[in-house]
Amino acid sequence: MGGAARNARKSRQQAAAARSVAQARGSKSDRNKIIAVVVAVVVVAALVIGGVLWINSSKNATQDSAIQPGTTSSLGPGVVEKRDGAVVSVGKPGASKTIDLYADFLCPYCAKLQQDFGPRMEKAINDGQLTVRYHMVILLNKNSDPPGYSLDSANAALAAADQQKFTAFHDALFKNQPQEGGRGYDKAQLIKLGQDLGISDPKFAQTVNAGTYDQQLQTAFQQVQNDPKLQQDFGNGQVGFGTPTVAVDGKAVPAQGDWLAKILGG
């Protein structure tokens, strides 16, 4: 074999070797791409599954848990809790100011109002300055899973008022508020809260289980929803009834800034 032939053969061998290396590298690159895609899919799937589990856990956070009674309420001597239909009045006879407070136990804004102003309202009640007429509104009754927590909790609060335990019951429900859209507390848990607050009368549990005040609460909700004096302007042309609503002399007032000081000092 001549030199030219040997060189040509060597060139063909080198070219073939180069193609083999390129193919090997290409195959390795493709494998790496496939592995990367598989890993990405697994990571995304894990994140989705983890997110679903977290959401479900959050939504069901109230299951099998006790509602903590707390120690936030401290009504003093002479304060009267009186249920009148679906409304509970809390105050001393002859208090100089009266407000109506409309709230839903599932409403996060109502819980914020209770957190910010509840202790001050109770102090004003103890000092004989203020009577609060509490209206348990069932605006968000469909917003629990299963639906119905707003109504069940409102009925239980009225049952607690019959036992002179409304304020403590009311404060505990807001302090341990369930997540809107999640599971509320069931009737057994609401009864247990009443018992932990010292209610021993079996009529309380009977009233909670029977939904004794459900119809009164539903009727009252329809009335306040359609009361023009309780309509508020939410901006962007939206006018209607919402929670929380504070009313003086039957008319809604803006619950903004230090609204309580304005009412007490007005």
N, C-alpha and C positions, 0 to 999 in steps of 0.2 A: 504494500500500500504506500502510495506516494505521500509526500509531506502535505500537499494540498488537500488530499483526501482525508488524511488524519486530522488536519485543522478543521475541515468542514464537519467531520464526525464529532469532533470535540465541541464545536459550536452548537451542533444539534443537541448533544447531551447536556450542555450547560443551559440551553434554552428550555429543554424538558424539565431539568431540575428546578429552574426558576419558576416554571409554570406549576410544578408540584408544590413548591414552597408557597406560592401565591394562593393556590387552591386551599392548602392547609390553613394558611392564615385567614382566608375568607371563611372557611368552615368554622374556625375557632371564633372569629368575630360574630358569625351568625349564632353560634351557640351562646356566646356571651349576651347577645341581644335577646335571645329567647329566655335565658336565665333572668335577665334584668326585667323583662316584661312579666314573667311569672312571679318574681319577687314583688314587683309593684302591685300586681293583682292581689297577692296574698296580703300585703300591707293594707291596701284599700279595704279589702274584705274584713280584715281584723278591726280596722277603724270603724267601719259601718256596724259590725256586730257589737263592738264595744259601745258605740254611740246608742244603739238600740237598747242594749242592756242598761246603760246609764239612765236613759230616758224612762224606761219602764221602772227602774228602781226608784227614780225621783218621783214619778207619778204615784207609786204605791208606797211612799214613805210612811204614810199613816197606818198602814196595815199592821195589826197586832201590836200597836204602840199605845201607851196610855197618854191621855192629855194631862200635862202637868198642871196642877192647880195654881202654882205660883203664889206670890205674896204681894202682888201689886195693889190690890184693893184694900182700903182701910177706912170704911165708913164709920163715922163716929156716932155717939149717942144722939138720939133725936132725929136721925135721918130715916125717912120712911121710903120703902120700896113698895109701890102699889101697881098692880096690873089692872089696866082698864081695856078690856078687849085685847087687841094686838099691840097695845102701847104700854110701856112700863115707865112710870114716873119715879124719879129718885131725887129726893131733896127734903129739906126741912120745911114745915108749914110756915108760910109767910116769907119765903125767900124772895128777894127783891127782883131777881131776873129769872126768866124761863126761856129755854131754847128747846127746839125740837131737832133731834139728830136722827137722820135716816141713813142706815148703814146695812150692808150685807156682810155676813161673817166670812164670805169667800172673797170679798173685794180687797185687793192689796192696798188701795188708796185709803180705804176705811181703816185698815190696820195701821197705816202710817199716821193717820190722824189720831188714832187712839194712842199710839206710841208717843207722839209729840205733845198731845194736849190732854190725854186721859188723866194723868196725875194732877194736873192743874184744875181740871174740871171737878175732880173728886175733892180737892182741897176747898174749892169754892162752894161745893155742896156741903161739906162739913162745917164751913164757916157761916152757913146760912145765906150766902149770897146768890146761890144758883139752884134751880131745879132743872134737871134734864129729863125730857120726855124722849125715851128711846123707842124708835120705830125699827123693828127688824124687817128689812126689805128682802124680797126673794128675787131680786133682779137677775142674779147669776145662777138661778136654780138649774139651768141646763148645762152650766159650764163646769160641772164636776163629772167624774167618771167612776161609777155610774152617776147619772143625773139625780138631783134631789137633795144634795147636802145643804144648800141654802135654806130650804124649807125644813128639813129635819133639825138643823141647828137652831133655827128661829123658834120652832115649836118647843124644843128642849129649853131654850132660854126663858120662854114664857112659863114653862113648868117650874123652872128654878125660881122665877119671881114669886110664884105661889108659895114657895118655901122660904121666902126672904133671902135668897141666895143669888139674886140676879146679877148684881155687880161683879161678884167674884167669878161667876160662871161666864159672864160676858167678857171680862178681862182675860180669862184663861183661854177662851176660844180665839181671841185675836192674837194673843201671845204665841199660841201654837197653831197659827193659821195654816191650813193645807194649801198646796199649790193649786192655783186656778188651772183647770183642765185636768187635774189629777184626781186621785181618790180622796174623798172627804172622810170624816169620821162617821162610823155607823152608829146606830142607835144604842148598841151595847156600850160602845166607848163613851157616848154622851151620858149615858146613865152612870157609868163608872166615875166620870168626872163629878157628877152631882154627889155621888156617895163619898168621894174623896174630899168634897167640900163640906161634908157633914150632913147631907140630906139623908134621912133614914126613913121618911114616910114612903110606904110602898106606892102611894098615889103618884109620886113623881115618875117612877119607872113606867107605870101604867099609862100616864099621859104621854110620855115620850114614845112608847111603843104603839099607842093607838093613833098618834098624830092628832090629838084632840083639838089643837088650835090651827090645824092646817087650813081649814076653810076660812077662818077669820083672817089669817095671814094673806091668803090669796085675794080675798075681797079687798082688804086694806091696800094691797099692792096695786090693784086696778084703780083704786081711788086716787092714790098719790101720783100714779103714773099720768093720770089725766087732769091733775090739778094745775091750772095755769099759774097759780102763785108759786109753785115749786119748780117751774121750768127754769132752766139755766142756759146761758149762751156759751157753748163750748168752742166758739170760733169757727171760721170757714162756713158760716151760715147754718151751723148745726145747733139747734135749740131743742131741748127736751129735758127729761128727768134723768138724773144719774146719782150715783153714790160715790162719796158721801155727800149729803146735803144738810146744811145747817139752816134752820129757819127761825125767825123771830116774828112773833105775832102772825104766824101762819105763812109768812113770805120768806122765800129763800134769800139768804145773804151770802156774799162771796166769802168762802172759807180760805182766804188768802192772807199772808202775813200773819200778824198777831191778832187775828179776828176775835179771839176770846177776850183779850184785854179791852178791845173796842166795845164789846158787848157789856162787859162787867163795868166799864167806866163810863158808858154812855148814859 
